[in-house]
Each structure stands twice: as structure tokens, then as C-alpha cells.
Amino acid sequence: MIAVTAPTSTIGSQVVERLLDSEEDVRVIVRDPGRLPTAVRDRCETVVGSHRDAAVIGPALRGVDALFWLMPPDLTAPDPVTAYRGASRAGAEAVATHGVGHVVGVSALGRGTPVAHRAGHVTGSLAMDDLFAAATHYRALANATFMDNTLRAAAAVHATATLTSTTAPDHRLPLVATRDIADAATGLLLDRSWTGFAETPLLGPEDLSGNDMAAVLTEVLADLLGRPVRYSQMDPALAERAMLQHGASPGMARAMADMATAKNEGLDDGVVRTPDATTPTTFHRWCTATLRPVIAALGPFPDVRQETT
């Protein structure tokens, strides 16, 4: 039996799909089972509730051999360590109680770097990893920035041909597609020959800067936008302010700015790229398959001639 948390999330849903193609039994812990596709509900066991809740996660892990753990950030938490490690404590205790042999967790790059202790959300994720590593055999998926986060910029790219982020324009960083994260997680959940604690770095196929990403978008979206996409760096303080406006606590808003600053200061540079850490999906391929249809659906497109006169 393999248990999956956050099965309606971008990564969790893909993990469930892949596991259902195997011969393993699958159990999902979900707050709203109505969000599960009918085909998923028909083929797996469902436990209703939050995996943050000890009364839910405890019974849900009885008889489980392996667990996929994804802790979505609680923007109302006072700080990122509470949001990740504190919210995962009930899960780690249930893992120990029920003898769950293997846990695969969604985490981040940065362990061992000088900025890891002040990296906001990443600091909280690394503390969560330590919690599970003390309870069972554990693999932390040490992820680069998700390519899929670019979907949040789709409306701005459509309207203004501008990609905005907090990364310095020429600072190249690894990017990974969530489909590749799901593939790695599924492989570890199905092949449980590994022991102890280790990180599994997932770096995508290449490092890209904001300017590099804009160049890819320009190529992929040329016939839609009719103009080049430019990159604009946002001050992390503005990202913090935006988080506050969306209901985040001061501590969690600050954590977003701290993570952005840490990435600019080398948070993602602590892992040497190897073939095992290199995942296959390129940013160009991801933009073509995933981002382009989203932007195409946002048409009609601004009249560039009117804007430039």
C-alpha cells in the first residue's frame, strides 16, 4: 500500500496517475474528494481530511508501506518552520507509530549552503526533511524552481509580453518541470530498496536566467504575441507586499522575500549537476506543451501597432 498526500495538487495528482498504472494499492488523503477525478476515486482508497490533522493521518497510515509527503504552505502560519515542520509533525509521528518503511517528500535545494538558515520557505522545508529522516527511511526531492510557476505569469505575458520574477536577470538557475518531479517520486515509491536519508536533486536539463527564459518565450510565442518577451526583475520587498495583500501572515510573506534573496545569493548553487540530477523536460518543451495553450486561450491579443504609436 502506498499513501499519497495532496493528491489534487499539481505534483500529487501526477504521482497518483503514475502509481495507478502500477500493481500497488493506492490510498489518498484528501480534504475534498470531489476534486479527485472519478477514475481516481474508483481505483484507490480515499481518506477524507487534512494530512496536517493527527486524527486523520494516524489512521490513514495503518498498513502503509510507503508514503508520498507534500506539505502545501499554510500562508496563515506564523513562520515557515511552523508551516512545514510543525504541520508535518503529526505525519512523522504516524509514520513511526505504524512503521511506514519509506517516505518520499517534496523539498528544495539549498542544504549545506551558507544561506540555508535564512531562506524562508526552503528553511522550513529542510527542517521538515530532518523530521522525517529521524522517523524512517526518507528521500527528499531537492527541487529547483518549478517551471510550472511560470503559469502564474501567463496573464502578464499575454498582456504586456513581460516576464517578471525576483531573480537577477543574468543569474542562471536550474528549473525543473513538475512532471519530472512526479516521475522521480513514483520511481522511489515503487522501488523501495533504498535506505537511510538522502536528497534526490532534480535540476532540469539546464540552468537558465530570466533573460534566457524570456528568449525561450519569445520563440515559443512569436506568432501569438508578435513581439519579443522581455524580463523584468522584481524587488523581493514587492513580492513580500503582494503576499500580504493575498492574506499571508507577516512571517510567511517575509519568508517569500527571504527565499528570493537567498536564491540570488547562491541557494540553488550548492549541488553539482550530474546525469542522475538532470531531468529531461526542457523549458522550451514545457512552454510549448503547457504554457502556450494557456496563453493562446487568453486571446484576443493586444494590438501592438496601437501600443507603439
VOPAVO-851510 format. One record per residue: residue in three letters; x, y, z of N, C-alpha, C in turn. Coordinates in steps of 0.05 Angstrom, whole numbers, padded with zeros to 5 digits, always signed. Layout:
REM VOPAVO-851510
ALAXYZXYZXYZ...
END
This chain:
REM VOPAVO-851510
MET+00017-00024+00000+00000+00000+00000+00017+00025+00000ILE+00012+00043-00019+00026+00069-00020+00005+00091-00014ALA+00011+00109+00005-00006+00131+00011+00004+00156-00002VAL-00014+00173-00011-00007+00198-00024-00021+00221-00011THR-00006+00241-00002-00019+00266+00008-00021+00286-00015ALA-00038+00306-00011-00042+00327-00031-00046+00316-00058PRO-00065+00296-00062-00068+00283-00087-00082+00300-00109THR-00092+00324-00102-00103+00341-00122-00084+00364-00129SER-00060+00364-00117-00040+00385-00124-00028+00378-00151THR-00013+00397-00162+00000+00393-00188+00018+00369-00188ILE+00034+00366-00168+00053+00343-00167+00038+00318-00157GLY+00023+00321-00136+00009+00298-00124-00010+00284-00144SER-00024+00299-00160-00043+00287-00179-00027+00270-00200GLN-00004+00280-00207+00012+00265-00227+00024+00240-00215VAL+00031+00241-00189+00041+00217-00175+00019+00196-00174VAL-00005+00204-00167-00027+00186-00165-00032+00172-00192GLU-00032+00188-00214-00036+00176-00240-00015+00155-00246ARG+00009+00160-00240+00031+00141-00246+00029+00116-00229LEU+00023+00120-00203+00020+00097-00185-00003+00079-00193LEU-00024+00090-00203-00047+00074-00210-00042+00056-00234ASP-00020+00063-00249-00012+00046-00271+00005+00022-00262SER+00012+00022-00236+00028+00000-00225+00009-00020-00212GLU+00021-00041-00200+00004-00061-00187+00001-00056-00157GLU+00011-00033-00148+00008-00027-00119-00019-00015-00113ASP-00028-00021-00088-00053-00008-00079-00046+00020-00070VAL-00065+00039-00076-00060+00067-00070-00082+00078-00052ARG-00074+00093-00032-00092+00106-00014-00086+00136-00014VAL-00106+00153-00017-00101+00182-00018-00114+00195+00006ILE-00101+00215+00016-00112+00231+00038-00119+00258+00026VAL-00144+00266+00026-00153+00289+00012-00175+00303+00027ARG-00174+00330+00028-00195+00345+00043-00221+00345+00027ASP-00220+00348+00001-00244+00349-00015-00243+00327-00036PRO-00255+00304-00031-00254+00282-00050-00268+00289-00077GLY-00285+00309-00076-00299+00317-00101-00280+00328-00122ARG-00256+00336-00113-00236+00347-00132-00220+00325-00146LEU-00224+00300-00137-00210+00278-00149-00225+00270-00175PRO-00211+00264-00196-00225+00253-00220-00239+00227-00213THR-00261+00222-00225-00277+00198-00220-00260+00173-00223ALA-00244+00172-00244-00227+00149-00248-00208+00143-00225VAL-00199+00165-00212-00181+00162-00189-00197+00151-00165ARG-00220+00164-00160-00237+00155-00137-00245+00126-00139ASP-00249+00117-00164-00258+00089-00168-00235+00069-00164ARG-00210+00078-00165-00188+00059-00165-00170+00060-00141CYS-00176+00077-00122-00159+00079-00098-00176+00083-00073GLU-00164+00077-00050-00177+00082-00025-00175+00112-00019THR-00196+00123-00006-00197+00152+00000-00201+00156+00029VAL-00183+00172+00041-00186+00181+00069-00192+00211+00068VAL-00214+00219+00079-00222+00247+00077-00212+00263+00101GLY-00198+00285+00095-00188+00302+00116-00161+00313+00109SER-00150+00330+00127-00124+00342+00123-00102+00325+00134HIS-00080+00322+00119-00058+00306+00130-00042+00322+00151ARG-00050+00346+00156-00039+00361+00179-00051+00351+00206ASP-00074+00339+00204-00091+00331+00227-00083+00304+00237ALA-00074+00302+00262-00066+00276+00273-00088+00256+00273ALA-00113+00265+00277-00136+00247+00277-00142+00235+00249VAL-00131+00248+00229-00135+00238+00201-00111+00222+00192ILE-00087+00233+00196-00063+00220+00184-00056+00194+00200GLY-00062+00194+00226-00056+00170+00241-00070+00145+00230PRO-00096+00144+00229-00110+00121+00218-00103+00116+00188ALA-00098+00138+00173-00093+00136+00145-00068+00120+00138LEU-00049+00119+00157-00023+00106+00152-00022+00077+00162ARG-00044+00067+00173-00044+00039+00181-00041+00021+00156GLY-00021+00002+00157-00017-00016+00136-00004-00005+00111VAL+00008+00019+00114+00021+00032+00091+00050+00025+00090ASP+00060+00019+00067+00089+00012+00063+00105+00036+00056ALA+00094+00054+00040+00108+00078+00031+00089+00102+00029LEU+00100+00125+00033+00084+00150+00035+00097+00172+00018PHE+00080+00185+00002+00088+00209-00012+00078+00233+00004TRP+00097+00250+00012+00090+00272+00030+00095+00299+00017LEU+00074+00314+00013+00076+00341+00002+00061+00359+00021MET+00074+00378+00033+00062+00397+00051+00058+00424+00037PRO+00034+00430+00028+00029+00457+00017+00033+00478+00038PRO+00044+00502+00031+00049+00522+00051+00023+00533+00062ASP+00022+00536+00088-00001+00549+00101+00006+00579+00104LEU-00006+00596+00088+00001+00624+00087-00007+00639+00112THR-00024+00626+00129-00032+00639+00154-00013+00631+00177ALA+00005+00612+00173+00024+00604+00194+00041+00627+00202PRO+00052+00627+00226+00068+00650+00235+00095+00651+00222ASP+00106+00628+00213+00132+00627+00201+00135+00601+00185PRO+00155+00599+00168+00157+00575+00150+00164+00549+00165VAL+00179+00551+00187+00185+00526+00201+00160+00514+00213THR+00142+00531+00223+00116+00522+00233+00100+00511+00210ALA+00101+00525+00187+00084+00517+00164+00092+00490+00153TYR+00118+00483+00154+00127+00458+00142+00133+00437+00163ARG+00152+00443+00181+00159+00423+00201+00137+00419+00222GLY+00126+00441+00232+00105+00439+00252+00080+00424+00241ALA+00073+00431+00216+00049+00419+00204+00054+00390+00197SER+00079+00382+00195+00086+00354+00188+00091+00336+00212ARG+00090+00348+00236+00097+00332+00259+00078+00308+00263ALA+00052+00313+00260+00033+00291+00263+00039+00268+00243GLY+00046+00276+00218+00053+00256+00198+00077+00240+00206ALA+00098+00253+00215+00123+00238+00223+00117+00220+00246GLU+00101+00229+00265+00094+00211+00288+00078+00187+00279ALA+00060+00191+00260+00044+00169+00250+00061+00149+00234VAL+00081+00160+00219+00100+00143+00205+00115+00124+00224ALA+00124+00136+00246+00139+00120+00266+00120+00100+00280THR+00096+00109+00287+00077+00091+00301+00069+00067+00284HIS+00064+00071+00259+00055+00050+00241+00077+00036+00225GLY+00101+00044+00230+00124+00030+00216+00124+00034+00186VAL+00116+00057+00177+00118+00063+00148+00147+00062+00140GLY+00154+00044+00122+00182+00039+00117+00197+00060+00101HIS+00182+00074+00083+00195+00092+00064+00177+00117+00060VAL+00189+00140+00061+00175+00165+00056+00190+00181+00035VAL+00176+00192+00015+00187+00209-00005+00174+00237-00001GLY+00190+00257+00003+00180+00284+00009+00188+00304-00012VAL+00170+00323-00017+00176+00345-00035+00190+00367-00020SER+00215+00373-00027+00231+00393-00013+00245+00411-00034ALA+00268+00421-00027+00281+00441-00043+00312+00439-00041LEU+00325+00452-00060+00354+00454-00059+00362+00474-00037GLY+00387+00472-00029+00397+00491-00010+00412+00480+00014ARG+00408+00455+00020+00421+00444+00044+00451+00446+00042GLY+00463+00456+00063+00492+00459+00064+00503+00485+00053THR+00486+00502+00042+00495+00528+00032+00495+00548+00055PRO+00511+00569+00053+00513+00589+00074+00486+00603+00080VAL+00468+00603+00061+00443+00618+00064+00419+00600+00071ALA+00424+00574+00076+00402+00555+00081+00386+00563+00106HIS+00399+00575+00125+00385+00581+00150+00367+00606+00148ARG+00370+00621+00126+00354+00645+00123+00341+00646+00095ALA+00331+00624+00087+00320+00621+00060+00289+00617+00060GLY+00276+00627+00081+00247+00627+00081+00234+00600+00079HIS+00218+00596+00058+00204+00571+00054+00223+00547+00052VAL+00246+00551+00040+00266+00529+00038+00276+00521+00066THR+00281+00540+00083+00289+00534+00110+00269+00516+00124GLY+00243+00523+00120+00222+00506+00132+00221+00479+00120SER+00225+00476+00094+00225+00450+00081+00248+00433+00090LEU+00271+00444+00094+00294+00428+00103+00290+00419+00131ALA+00277+00435+00148+00270+00426+00175+00250+00404+00175MET+00231+00404+00156+00212+00382+00152+00227+00357+00145ASP+00246+00359+00127+00261+00335+00119+00275+00322+00143ASP+00287+00338+00160+00300+00327+00184+00281+00312+00202LEU+00256+00322+00203+00236+00309+00220+00230+00280+00210PHE+00226+00277+00184+00220+00251+00173+00245+00233+00173ALA+00268+00245+00168+00293+00229+00167+00298+00215+00194ALA+00288+00227+00216+00292+00215+00242+00271+00193+00248ALA+00251+00191+00230+00229+00172+00235+00231+00147+00218THR+00243+00148+00194+00242+00126+00176+00263+00130+00153HIS+00263+00112+00134+00279+00116+00110+00266+00138+00094TYR+00282+00158+00086+00270+00182+00075+00287+00192+00051ARG+00272+00200+00030+00285+00213+00007+00271+00240+00004ALA+00288+00261+00005+00278+00289+00000+00283+00296-00029LEU+00262+00301-00044+00264+00311-00071+00273+00340-00070ALA+00299+00344-00074+00311+00371-00072+00307+00385-00099ASN+00285+00400-00100+00276+00411-00126+00287+00438-00131ALA+00294+00443-00156+00299+00470-00166+00272+00485-00168THR+00273+00510-00176+00248+00525-00181+00231+00511-00202PHE+00205+00510-00197+00187+00496-00216+00183+00512-00242MET+00186+00500-00265+00178+00513-00290+00149+00521-00289ASP+00133+00504-00276+00104+00508-00275+00096+00534-00261ASN+00114+00545-00245+00108+00571-00232+00104+00593-00253THR+00115+00589-00277+00113+00609-00298+00083+00612-00307LEU+00067+00592-00301+00038+00595-00307+00026+00619-00293ARG+00036+00626-00270+00026+00649-00255+00030+00675-00270ALA+00049+00675-00288+00055+00699-00304+00041+00700-00331ALA+00024+00680-00336+00012+00678-00363-00003+00703-00370ALA-00019+00713-00352-00035+00737-00359-00018+00761-00365ALA+00004+00765-00350+00022+00787-00355+00037+00784-00381VAL+00046+00759-00387+00059+00755-00412+00040+00760-00435HIS+00016+00751-00433-00005+00756-00453-00010+00785-00458ALA-00012+00801-00436-00020+00829-00438+00003+00847-00445THR+00027+00842-00434+00049+00861-00436+00075+00849-00447ALA+00075+00823-00453+00099+00810-00463+00122+00814-00444THR+00116+00812-00418+00136+00816-00397+00135+00792-00378LEU+00158+00781-00372+00161+00760-00351+00175+00773-00328THR+00162+00772-00305+00172+00785-00281+00178+00764-00259SER+00201+00767-00247+00208+00750-00224+00229+00764-00207THR+00236+00752-00184+00255+00765-00166+00284+00758-00172THR+00289+00741-00190+00316+00732-00196+00331+00753-00213ALA+00356+00758-00207+00372+00776-00223+00372+00768-00253PRO+00370+00786-00271+00365+00780-00300+00384+00760-00312ASP+00410+00762-00304+00430+00745-00316+00440+00722-00298HIS+00426+00718-00276+00433+00696-00257+00421+00670-00266ARG+00437+00652-00275+00426+00627-00285+00421+00608-00262LEU+00397+00596-00262+00389+00577-00241+00376+00553-00253PRO+00377+00530-00240+00363+00506-00250+00333+00509-00249LEU+00319+00497-00268+00290+00497-00269+00281+00468-00274VAL+00260+00459-00260+00251+00432-00264+00220+00432-00269ALA+00211+00414-00286+00183+00411-00291+00171+00392-00271THR+00146+00398-00262+00133+00380-00243+00129+00352-00253ARG+00126+00349-00279+00123+00322-00290+00147+00305-00283ASP+00171+00317-00284+00196+00302-00278+00198+00297-00248ILE+00188+00315-00231+00187+00310-00202+00169+00287-00196ALA+00146+00286-00209+00127+00263-00205+00140+00237-00214ASP+00154+00237-00236+00168+00213-00245+00188+00203-00225ALA+00204+00222-00214+00224+00214-00194+00211+00204-00169ALA+00190+00217-00160+00176+00208-00136+00164+00180-00139THR+00152+00175-00162+00140+00149-00167+00161+00127-00168GLY+00183+00133-00180+00205+00113-00181+00214+00105-00154LEU+00217+00124-00136+00227+00119-00109+00205+00104-00092LEU+00180+00111-00097+00158+00097-00082+00155+00068-00091LEU+00160+00063-00116+00157+00035-00126+00181+00018-00121ASP+00205+00029-00122+00230+00014-00117+00240+00022-00089ARG+00233+00007-00069+00239+00014-00042+00263-00001-00031SER+00283-00004-00048+00308-00017-00040+00327+00002-00025TRP+00321+00028-00026+00339+00048-00014+00334+00049+00016THR+00355+00058+00030+00353+00060+00059+00365+00087+00068GLY+00359+00094+00093+00371+00118+00105+00359+00143+00094PHE+00374+00165+00098+00365+00191+00089+00385+00201+00067ALA+00373+00212+00046+00389+00225+00026+00371+00245+00010GLU+00384+00264-00003+00369+00281-00021+00371+00271-00049THR+00350+00276-00065+00350+00269-00093+00347+00296-00108PRO+00369+00308-00116+00368+00334-00130+00355+00330-00158LEU+00337+00349-00165+00324+00349-00190+00328+00377-00203LEU+00345+00378-00223+00355+00404-00233+00346+00411-00261GLY+00328+00396-00273+00322+00402-00301+00346+00396-00318PRO+00344+00402-00344+00366+00396-00362+00387+00418-00365GLU+00381+00443-00356+00399+00465-00359+00392+00487-00340ASP+00412+00504-00335+00408+00528-00319+00400+00551-00337LEU+00380+00567-00329+00370+00589-00345+00368+00614-00328SER+00374+00637-00340+00369+00663-00327+00342+00673-00335GLY+00333+00695-00322+00308+00707-00330+00309+00716-00359ASN+00332+00727-00368+00334+00735-00396+00333+00711-00415ASP+00345+00688-00406+00344+00664-00422+00315+00655-00425MET+00300+00655-00403+00272+00647-00403+00256+00664-00422ALA+00261+00690-00421+00246+00709-00438+00252+00703-00468ALA+00277+00695-00474+00284+00689-00501+00269+00664-00511VAL+00266+00644-00493+00251+00620-00500+00222+00627-00505LEU+00210+00643-00487+00182+00652-00490+00179+00667-00517THR+00198+00684-00523+00196+00698-00549+00194+00679-00572GLU+00210+00658-00572+00209+00639-00594+00183+00623-00594VAL+00175+00613-00571+00151+00596-00570+00126+00611-00576LEU+00125+00636-00568+00100+00652-00570+00101+00673-00593ALA+00120+00671-00610+00124+00692-00631+00099+00697-00647ASP+00086+00676-00656+00063+00680-00673+00038+00690-00658LEU+00038+00686-00631+00016+00696-00615+00019+00725-00607LEU+00043+00731-00597+00048+00758-00586+00057+00778-00607GLY+00071+00769-00627+00080+00788-00648+00102+00807-00638ARG+00114+00802-00616+00136+00819-00605+00152+00803-00585PRO+00176+00811-00580+00193+00796-00561+00183+00799-00532VAL+00188+00778-00517+00182+00779-00488+00207+00789-00474ARG+00204+00808-00456+00226+00818-00440+00224+00809-00411TYR+00246+00809-00398+00247+00801-00370+00250+00825-00352SER+00236+00826-00330+00237+00848-00311+00241+00837-00283GLN+00261+00846-00269+00266+00837-00242+00249+00853-00222MET+00236+00838-00204+00220+00850-00182+00236+00850-00157ASP+00234+00872-00142+00247+00873-00116+00233+00853-00097PRO+00248+00836-00083+00235+00818-00064+00216+00831-00045ALA+00221+00856-00038+00203+00870-00020+00175+00873-00032LEU+00174+00876-00059+00148+00878-00072+00133+00851-00072ALA+00149+00829-00074+00137+00802-00072+00126+00798-00044GLU+00140+00808-00023+00130+00806+00004+00104+00822+00007ARG+00103+00846-00004+00079+00862-00002+00055+00848-00016ALA+00061+00836-00039+00039+00822-00053+00029+00799-00037MET+00046+00784-00023+00038+00762-00006+00019+00772+00016LEU+00027+00794+00028+00010+00806+00049-00018+00813+00038GLN-00019+00824+00014-00044+00831+00002-00062+00807-00004HIS-00049+00783-00007-00063+00759-00012-00069+00743+00013GLY-00065+00756+00036-00074+00743+00061-00052+00728+00076ALA-00027+00730+00068-00006+00716+00082+00000+00730+00108SER+00009+00715+00128+00018+00727+00153+00044+00742+00148PRO+00051+00761+00165+00077+00775+00161+00100+00756+00159GLY+00100+00735+00175+00123+00716+00175+00125+00701+00149MET+00102+00693+00138+00102+00677+00113+00108+00696+00089ALA+00099+00720+00090+00105+00739+00069+00135+00745+00069ARG+00146+00749+00092+00175+00753+00095+00190+00729+00085ALA+00179+00705+00089+00193+00681+00080+00195+00680+00050MET+00176+00690+00036+00177+00691+00007+00200+00709-00003ALA+00202+00733+00010+00224+00751+00003+00251+00739+00010ASP+00252+00726+00033+00278+00714+00042+00287+00692+00023MET+00268+00676+00013+00275+00655-00006+00285+00667-00032ALA+00272+00688-00041+00281+00701-00066+00309+00712-00063THR+00314+00725-00041+00340+00737-00036+00361+00715-00034ALA+00355+00693-00020+00374+00671-00018+00380+00658-00045LYS+00361+00656-00062+00366+00645-00089+00386+00663-00104ASN+00383+00689-00101+00402+00707-00114+00429+00705-00102GLU+00431+00695-00077+00457+00693-00063+00469+00665-00064GLY+00458+00647-00080+00470+00621-00084+00456+00598-00071LEU+00432+00601-00063+00417+00578-00050+00416+00553-00068ASP+00412+00557-00094+00409+00534-00112+00435+00526-00125ASP+00458+00537-00116+00483+00531-00129+00500+00510-00114GLY+00488+00498-00093+00504+00480-00076+00506+00452-00086VAL+00492+00445-00108+00492+00417-00118+00506+00417-00146VAL+00525+00400-00149+00538+00397-00175+00520+00381-00193ARG+00516+00391-00217+00499+00376-00236+00512+00350-00245THR+00496+00329-00243+00505+00302-00252+00483+00291-00270PRO+00489+00269-00284+00468+00257-00300+00444+00249-00284ASP+00448+00238-00260+00426+00230-00243+00408+00254-00234ALA+00420+00277-00231+00405+00300-00222+00393+00316-00245THR+00399+00309-00269+00389+00323-00293+00364+00310-00303THR+00342+00324-00303+00316+00314-00312+00311+00323-00341PRO+00294+00309-00355+00293+00311-00384+00278+00335-00396THR+00257+00345-00383+00240+00365-00395+00253+00392-00397THR+00257+00402-00421+00269+00428-00425+00248+00450-00421PHE+00257+00474-00415+00238+00496-00412+00224+00502-00438HIS+00237+00499-00461+00225+00503-00487+00202+00483-00491ARG+00208+00458-00485+00187+00437-00488+00164+00442-00469TRP+00170+00450-00444+00148+00455-00425+00131+00479-00434CYS+00144+00500-00443+00129+00524-00453+00111+00517-00476THR+00121+00500-00495+00106+00493-00518+00082+00476-00511ALA+00086+00457-00492+00064+00438-00486+00045+00449-00465THR+00054+00466-00447+00038+00474-00424+00031+00503-00423LEU+00050+00521-00427+00045+00549-00424+00031+00561-00449ARG+00040+00553-00473+00029+00564-00497-00001+00560-00500PRO-00012+00536-00494-00041+00534-00496-00056+00552-00477VAL-00045+00557-00453-00058+00574-00434-00058+00603-00444ILE-00036+00612-00455-00035+00639-00465-00052+00642-00490ALA-00052+00622-00507-00069+00623-00531-00099+00626-00524ALA-00107+00613-00502-00135+00614-00493-00142+00642-00482LEU-00122+00658-00476-00128+00685-00465-00133+00706-00486GLY-00131+00699-00512-00135+00719-00533-00162+00732-00531PRO-00168+00754-00546-00150+00766-00566-00126+00780-00554PHE-00106+00784-00571-00081+00795-00562-00080+00825-00567PRO-00065+00839-00550-00064+00868-00553-00054+00876-00581ASP-00064+00898-00592-00055+00908-00618-00029+00922-00614VAL-00007+00909-00623+00019+00920-00619+00022+00947-00633ARG+00010+00950-00657+00012+00974-00672+00001+00998-00656GLN-00022+00994-00643-00033+01015-00627-00016+01022-00604GLU-00003+01002-00591+00014+01008-00568+00039+01023-00575THR+00048+01020-00600+00074+01032-00607+00071+01059-00622THR+00046+01068-00626+00042+01093-00640+00038+01115-00620
END
